[in-house]
């Protein structure tokens, strides 16, 4: 197994980055200054931290690939087509026929109030499993990025750890985007996506066990 002592990327890989994690639709309120209860129209965008990174990397000219699931629905097709138009590889975005694509509602009530509601109960991207990829797919990339949310349940934790194991065996640089959202770890009420931080020893210990497998950790406000 490589020691990962070097920060250099492995040469001669067909992909620059594989992004494993959230792939959802963001619905942004168009009435700035209104309570979410009073909003009447929303604008639709590609969402999810991993998907945004895959999209951004593709826009910057990198060979990016998204590893996720979407539902067999209109929102899922919108997400896949949006990534495709930007040049992101979607060969490993599978269609889940049992679950819906995740949605997020976002508002701009005032300078300090940004209501955020995640509709992610048993959603498609949280059902991505170990059959979604083989080792050759991970090994084809220079880097693997995983969002912290994809360590938050037993299912996606197993999937993410398998991807990490494949990466470490094949000299693929590994990146953790912590993207800590307490509501997605079950630490707040289901509609309280606005709370950005709750200290929790269990979550901290869980992520700390993953850190030794990472070459780069991204932590934003």
SULJO-V518265 format. One line per field, one symbol per residue. phi: phi as a letter, one per 40 degrees, with the letter a starting at -180 (. if undefined). A space follows every 50 residues. Layout:
phi = ???
This chain:
phi = .ccfcccccccfbcbcabbbicaabcbcccccgbcccbcbbbbbbcbgdc ccccccccccgccbbbbabbccaccccdcccccdccgccbcbcccccbbc ccbbbbbbcacbbbdabcbbcfccccbdbcccabccccccbcabbbcddc bcbdcccccccccccccccbfccbbbcdfcbdccbgbbccccccccabca cccdccccccdccbcabbbbc
